Every structure is written in C-alpha cells, then in structure tokens.
Amino acid sequence: MNKMFRKNQIIITALAVLIAVAGYLKYSDEGIKGENVNGTETASNKNDGTEPGDAIMVSSKTNSDVMINAKLQREQMRAQNKEELMKIVNNVDLSEAEKKSAVDKIAEISDISEKELSAETLIMSKGIDDVVVNMVDGNVEVIIGEKSLDDGTRVQVEDIVKRKFDVEISNITISLVGNK
C-alpha cells in the first residue's frame, strides 16, 4: 500500500512540475517576443489608436491551458478523495469491513489513474499532443485539443480507450476543444 501512495505522489509531483514549466515557458516567451503563445501581438505592442489606460480585451486561454487545468482538477479531486478515504482507514472507531472498503476504493482510484495515464500516452503516440482522459462512473471522456479529427484518428482513439478501460464505444465521449 505504501508503494501505491508513493507512485501517486510521484505522478502528482510530475504534473505540478509540468505545469510550472509550461507557465514559465509561456510567460518567458511573451516577455521576449512581445507575442503571446498564439502568435498575436500583446496589448502593450498593439498600436490601434486607443488612449493609455483604455481596456483592451485579449484572450490568453490556449489549448494547453485547458488541458493542464483539466488534469490539475482531476488530480486535485483524486487527492482529496484519497485523503478522505485515508481518514476512514486510520479511524480506530470504524470496523475492519469499513476500512477494507476504503482501501478497496483507494486501489480502484489508483487503477483508474494508471489507465487514464496509459491511455493518454498511447493517444499522444498517435500524434495528438493535447489530450485528457477521464473515467467517471463507467463512462470515459476524452478531451482533445484539436479543432477536428479525421475518422481514422477518431477510430484509433476509441480503440485505445475501449481496450484500456474495457468499455463499450457508447460509453466513450470524445470532445474537441481547440483552435489548432
């Protein structure tokens, strides 16, 4: 059981480092080039005749931001659930059956996390850079940071998810979010 928690800590730490690096790269590129990640000019470089102090609406959300936020929220929710379950396991007033049920739920959460990570890695190997896979109540949601998918790629994604999670195609939802 200690190995399981150590593995989860490593995964969460790796995600936190990736988020920090992505944030650093995003803001360091903006400061050097005067452009945001999408390649458009930042408000400070834009000369459109507005007066100093006027509000200029710009969008700073990118596909990577959406994907990072989705993964971060998923991991935070899992960590919170595991923390609650660990309180049950460590509670001396509860029966062994209740504690065993909590341990089983922790193992199930870890198993789902591993399947999600594995599916994301396999999908990325097909040339899709931004992907988040999330399983909830027997349904699998795949979020892809693309504007569109060709039929062949869609079938490959469905096949990967079907094999990893042992679910029917009807329980798989692929959502496209992106401006690529």
Residue frames relative to the residue before (quaternion, step in Angstrom):
aa qw qx qy qz dx dy dz
M 1.0000 0.0000 0.0000 0.0000 0.00 0.00 0.00
N 0.6161 0.5492 -0.3424 0.4490 3.55 1.09 -0.69
K 0.6153 0.5440 -0.3447 0.4546 3.60 1.07 -0.71
M 0.6331 0.5483 -0.3273 0.4375 3.56 1.01 -0.87
F 0.6864 0.4676 -0.2904 0.4752 3.60 0.89 -0.89
R 0.6213 0.5359 -0.3402 0.4594 3.57 1.04 -0.72
K 0.6444 0.5175 -0.3170 0.4653 3.59 0.97 -0.86
N 0.6651 0.4951 -0.3059 0.4679 3.60 0.94 -0.85
Q 0.6271 0.5258 -0.3398 0.4634 3.58 1.02 -0.72
I 0.6384 0.5193 -0.3265 0.4649 3.58 1.01 -0.79
I 0.6542 0.5107 -0.3156 0.4600 3.59 0.93 -0.87
I 0.6733 0.4859 -0.3005 0.4693 3.59 0.87 -0.91
T 0.6419 0.5130 -0.3226 0.4698 3.59 0.98 -0.80
A 0.6473 0.5175 -0.3223 0.4575 3.59 0.94 -0.84
L 0.6515 0.5046 -0.3165 0.4699 3.60 0.97 -0.81
A 0.6415 0.5199 -0.3256 0.4606 3.59 0.99 -0.80
V 0.6471 0.5056 -0.3181 0.4737 3.59 0.98 -0.81
L 0.6428 0.5216 -0.3245 0.4577 3.59 0.96 -0.83
I 0.6457 0.5128 -0.3177 0.4681 3.57 0.98 -0.82
A 0.6512 0.5124 -0.3139 0.4635 3.58 0.95 -0.87
V 0.6611 0.4990 -0.3076 0.4683 3.59 0.92 -0.87
A 0.6498 0.5151 -0.3187 0.4592 3.59 0.94 -0.88
G 0.6528 0.5095 -0.3078 0.4686 3.58 0.98 -0.83
Y 0.6470 0.5182 -0.3147 0.4624 3.55 0.95 -0.88
L 0.6808 0.4923 -0.2915 0.4574 3.58 0.86 -0.97
K 0.6385 0.5343 -0.3335 0.4422 3.57 0.95 -0.82
Y 0.7518 0.4010 -0.2315 0.4695 3.56 0.74 -1.00
S 0.6203 0.5193 -0.3646 0.4612 3.62 1.05 -0.50
D 0.6297 0.5182 -0.3351 0.4718 3.63 1.05 -0.66
E 0.6427 0.5227 -0.3327 0.4506 3.60 0.96 -0.79
G 0.6798 0.5011 -0.2958 0.4463 3.59 0.91 -0.89
I 0.6961 0.4744 -0.2777 0.4617 3.59 0.99 -0.77
K 0.7974 0.3423 -0.1560 0.4718 3.57 0.72 -1.04
G 0.3750 -0.7156 0.5063 0.3017 3.59 1.13 -0.51
E 0.6448 0.4604 -0.3236 0.5172 3.55 1.24 0.42
N 0.4156 -0.6702 0.5319 0.3085 3.52 -1.15 0.44
V 0.7617 -0.4010 0.2526 0.4418 3.58 -1.30 0.08
N 0.6704 0.5078 -0.3034 0.4479 3.60 1.06 -0.69
G 0.5503 -0.6417 0.3862 0.3691 3.59 1.25 -0.08
T 0.5575 0.5769 -0.4152 0.4289 3.61 1.19 0.15
E 0.6005 -0.5797 0.4055 0.3727 3.53 -1.18 0.51
T 0.4447 -0.6502 0.5359 0.3036 3.53 -1.19 0.58
A 0.6903 -0.5027 0.3254 0.4061 3.55 -1.24 0.43
S 0.6495 0.5412 -0.3339 0.4168 3.62 0.99 -0.72
N 0.7159 0.4299 -0.2546 0.4877 3.62 1.12 -0.54
K 0.5727 0.6153 -0.3711 0.3947 3.56 1.22 -0.26
N 0.1133 -0.7862 0.6059 0.0438 3.56 -0.79 1.03
D 0.1769 0.8202 -0.5193 0.1624 3.57 0.15 1.28
G 0.6484 -0.5625 0.3168 0.4036 3.57 1.16 0.47
T 0.4759 0.6540 -0.4691 0.3546 3.62 1.14 0.19
E 0.5197 -0.6343 0.4835 0.3063 3.51 -1.23 0.51
P 0.5831 -0.5567 0.4339 0.4022 3.61 -1.10 0.50
G 0.7640 0.3383 -0.2735 0.4765 3.55 -0.93 0.91
D 0.5173 0.6206 -0.4262 0.4070 3.61 1.26 -0.21
A 0.4616 -0.6713 0.5063 0.2827 3.55 -1.09 0.72
I 0.0843 -0.7662 0.6362 0.0332 3.54 -1.00 0.89
M 0.2980 -0.7691 0.5409 0.1645 3.56 -0.70 1.09
V 0.0646 0.7766 -0.6228 0.0694 3.55 -0.79 1.08
S 0.3229 -0.7273 0.5704 0.2034 3.54 -1.16 0.58
S 0.1219 -0.8139 0.5656 0.0533 3.56 -0.73 1.04
K 0.4766 0.6607 -0.4500 0.3659 3.60 1.25 0.11
T 0.0674 -0.7783 0.6239 0.0222 3.53 -0.90 0.97
N 0.6979 -0.4314 0.3441 0.4565 3.55 -1.29 0.13
S 0.6559 0.5250 -0.3167 0.4404 3.56 0.91 -0.92
D 0.6225 0.5393 -0.3435 0.4513 3.59 1.02 -0.75
V 0.6524 0.5134 -0.3106 0.4630 3.57 0.93 -0.92
M 0.6852 0.4892 -0.2849 0.4584 3.57 0.87 -0.96
I 0.6528 0.5089 -0.3139 0.4652 3.58 0.93 -0.88
N 0.6566 0.5052 -0.3134 0.4642 3.59 0.95 -0.86
A 0.6446 0.5182 -0.3267 0.4575 3.59 0.96 -0.82
K 0.6755 0.4793 -0.2962 0.4756 3.59 0.92 -0.89
L 0.6510 0.5207 -0.3177 0.4518 3.56 0.96 -0.85
Q 0.6581 0.4996 -0.3106 0.4700 3.59 0.92 -0.86
R 0.6321 0.5315 -0.3250 0.4609 3.57 1.01 -0.82
E 0.7016 0.4627 -0.2741 0.4675 3.60 0.84 -0.93
Q 0.6299 0.5226 -0.3399 0.4632 3.60 1.04 -0.71
M 0.6476 0.5078 -0.3175 0.4711 3.59 0.97 -0.84
R 0.6557 0.5046 -0.3134 0.4660 3.58 0.94 -0.84
A 0.6509 0.5116 -0.3221 0.4592 3.57 0.92 -0.86
Q 0.6457 0.5125 -0.3158 0.4699 3.57 1.01 -0.81
N 0.6532 0.5060 -0.3131 0.4682 3.59 0.96 -0.84
K 0.6598 0.5011 -0.3091 0.4670 3.58 0.93 -0.84
E 0.6211 0.5395 -0.3385 0.4567 3.57 1.04 -0.76
E 0.6546 0.5017 -0.3076 0.4746 3.58 0.95 -0.87
L 0.6656 0.4972 -0.3014 0.4679 3.58 0.96 -0.85
M 0.6302 0.5240 -0.3369 0.4634 3.60 1.05 -0.69
K 0.5913 0.5489 -0.3671 0.4629 3.59 1.10 -0.60
I 0.6378 0.5133 -0.3216 0.4758 3.56 1.04 -0.78
V 0.6581 0.5171 -0.3087 0.4519 3.57 0.90 -0.94
N 0.7428 0.4219 -0.2189 0.4715 3.59 0.95 -0.86
N 0.5231 0.6363 -0.4125 0.3889 3.60 1.27 -0.11
V 0.3415 -0.7764 0.4983 0.1795 3.59 -0.54 1.18
D 0.6329 0.5652 -0.3276 0.4155 3.60 1.19 -0.42
L 0.6455 0.5359 -0.3229 0.4381 3.60 1.21 -0.30
S 0.5704 -0.6088 0.4362 0.3373 3.54 -1.22 0.55
E 0.6469 -0.5193 0.3947 0.3951 3.54 -1.30 0.34
A 0.6148 0.5532 -0.3495 0.4403 3.60 1.06 -0.70
E 0.6553 0.5002 -0.3055 0.4764 3.60 0.99 -0.83
K 0.6499 0.5081 -0.3106 0.4722 3.56 1.01 -0.82
K 0.6461 0.5150 -0.3211 0.4628 3.58 0.97 -0.85
S 0.6257 0.5361 -0.3321 0.4590 3.57 1.00 -0.78
A 0.6526 0.5051 -0.3070 0.4740 3.60 0.99 -0.83
V 0.6446 0.5102 -0.3168 0.4731 3.60 0.98 -0.84
D 0.6372 0.5205 -0.3230 0.4676 3.59 1.00 -0.81
K 0.6508 0.5096 -0.3120 0.4684 3.59 0.99 -0.81
I 0.6237 0.5245 -0.3350 0.4729 3.60 1.03 -0.75
A 0.6512 0.5069 -0.3100 0.4721 3.58 0.97 -0.86
E 0.6383 0.5245 -0.3202 0.4636 3.59 1.02 -0.80
I 0.6385 0.5176 -0.3211 0.4705 3.60 0.97 -0.84
S 0.6607 0.5032 -0.3045 0.4664 3.58 0.94 -0.86
D 0.6392 0.5298 -0.3178 0.4580 3.57 1.00 -0.84
I 0.6583 0.4952 -0.3033 0.4789 3.58 0.93 -0.88
S 0.6332 0.5370 -0.3290 0.4500 3.60 0.97 -0.82
E 0.6607 0.5013 -0.3030 0.4695 3.57 0.95 -0.87
K 0.6497 0.5086 -0.3177 0.4672 3.60 0.98 -0.82
E 0.6383 0.5267 -0.3259 0.4572 3.59 0.99 -0.83
L 0.6692 0.4983 -0.2935 0.4667 3.56 0.88 -0.95
S 0.6530 0.5123 -0.3071 0.4657 3.57 0.96 -0.87
A 0.6582 0.5008 -0.3054 0.4719 3.60 0.93 -0.87
E 0.6339 0.5252 -0.3280 0.4634 3.60 0.97 -0.83
T 0.6607 0.5096 -0.3060 0.4583 3.58 0.93 -0.89
L 0.6675 0.4933 -0.3025 0.4687 3.58 0.92 -0.87
I 0.6472 0.5050 -0.3218 0.4718 3.60 0.98 -0.79
M 0.6410 0.5140 -0.3256 0.4678 3.59 1.00 -0.78
S 0.6189 0.5467 -0.3492 0.4430 3.59 1.09 -0.61
K 0.6348 0.5133 -0.3206 0.4805 3.60 1.26 -0.28
G 0.6543 -0.5500 0.3014 0.4225 3.60 1.26 0.23
I 0.5627 0.5585 -0.4063 0.4543 3.59 1.22 0.22
D 0.3016 -0.8098 0.4803 0.1502 3.56 -0.41 1.24
D 0.7863 0.2677 -0.1276 0.5420 3.57 0.86 -0.97
V 0.2494 0.7596 -0.5632 0.2090 3.57 -0.49 1.20
V 0.0458 -0.7534 0.6556 0.0237 3.53 -1.16 0.76
V 0.1021 -0.7751 0.6224 0.0389 3.56 -0.88 1.00
N 0.0212 0.8059 -0.5874 0.0704 3.55 -0.83 1.03
M 0.1411 -0.7905 0.5921 0.0679 3.58 -0.81 1.03
V 0.0735 0.7739 -0.6229 0.0876 3.53 -0.88 1.05
D 0.8661 -0.0586 0.0047 0.4965 3.55 -0.84 1.07
G 0.7494 -0.4247 0.2213 0.4572 3.58 0.86 0.93
N 0.6484 0.4532 -0.3171 0.5231 3.58 1.30 0.00
V 0.2150 -0.7800 0.5784 0.1042 3.56 -1.03 0.83
E 0.1590 -0.7704 0.6153 0.0510 3.54 -0.82 1.11
V 0.0910 -0.7731 0.6272 0.0265 3.56 -0.84 1.06
I 0.1021 -0.7824 0.6137 0.0295 3.57 -0.68 1.12
I 0.0609 -0.8090 0.5843 -0.0220 3.54 -0.66 1.16
G 0.3723 -0.7523 0.5121 0.1822 3.56 -0.86 1.02
E 0.4639 0.6306 -0.4746 0.4022 3.55 0.69 1.14
K 0.5323 -0.6196 0.4757 0.3262 3.54 -1.22 0.51
S 0.7945 -0.0398 0.0553 0.6034 3.56 1.09 -0.76
L 0.2181 -0.7412 0.6201 0.1363 3.54 -1.34 0.38
D 0.3817 -0.6833 0.5545 0.2827 3.56 -0.99 0.73
D 0.6893 -0.5144 0.3245 0.3937 3.56 -1.23 0.49
G 0.6385 0.5431 -0.3288 0.4351 3.59 0.99 -0.80
T 0.6699 0.4822 -0.2933 0.4825 3.58 0.94 -0.88
R 0.6252 0.5389 -0.3344 0.4548 3.57 1.00 -0.82
V 0.6559 0.5031 -0.3090 0.4703 3.59 0.94 -0.86
Q 0.6378 0.5238 -0.3263 0.4608 3.59 1.00 -0.81
V 0.6487 0.5080 -0.3148 0.4711 3.59 0.95 -0.88
E 0.6603 0.5043 -0.3088 0.4630 3.59 0.87 -0.91
D 0.6468 0.5243 -0.3158 0.4550 3.59 1.00 -0.84
I 0.6401 0.5209 -0.3242 0.4624 3.59 0.94 -0.88
V 0.6906 0.4768 -0.2819 0.4651 3.58 0.81 -1.02
K 0.6389 0.5338 -0.3288 0.4459 3.59 0.94 -0.86
R 0.6896 0.4770 -0.2810 0.4670 3.60 0.92 -0.90
K 0.6931 0.4953 -0.2898 0.4363 3.59 0.84 -0.94
F 0.7994 0.3137 -0.1386 0.4933 3.57 0.88 -0.94
D 0.3109 -0.7699 0.4973 0.2515 3.57 1.28 -0.20
V 0.4299 0.6642 -0.4810 0.3779 3.55 0.80 1.13
E 0.5486 -0.5899 0.4783 0.3498 3.55 -1.28 0.36
I 0.6449 -0.5239 0.3930 0.3940 3.57 -1.22 0.50
S 0.6323 0.5535 -0.3338 0.4272 3.60 1.04 -0.73
N 0.6816 0.4613 -0.2826 0.4928 3.61 1.23 -0.34
I 0.6112 0.5197 -0.3458 0.4866 3.59 1.30 0.22
T 0.0620 -0.7760 0.6275 0.0144 3.54 -0.91 0.99
I 0.1262 -0.7735 0.6182 0.0603 3.57 -0.85 1.00
S 0.0788 -0.7909 0.6069 0.0079 3.55 -0.72 1.14
L 0.2214 -0.7653 0.5935 0.1139 3.53 -0.95 0.92
V 0.0609 0.7590 -0.6458 0.0568 3.54 -0.85 0.99
G 0.5055 0.6714 -0.4384 0.3185 3.54 -0.64 0.93
N 0.2903 -0.7324 0.5939 0.1632 3.41 -1.41 0.29
K 0.3624 0.7354 -0.4977 0.2832 3.56 1.19 0.50
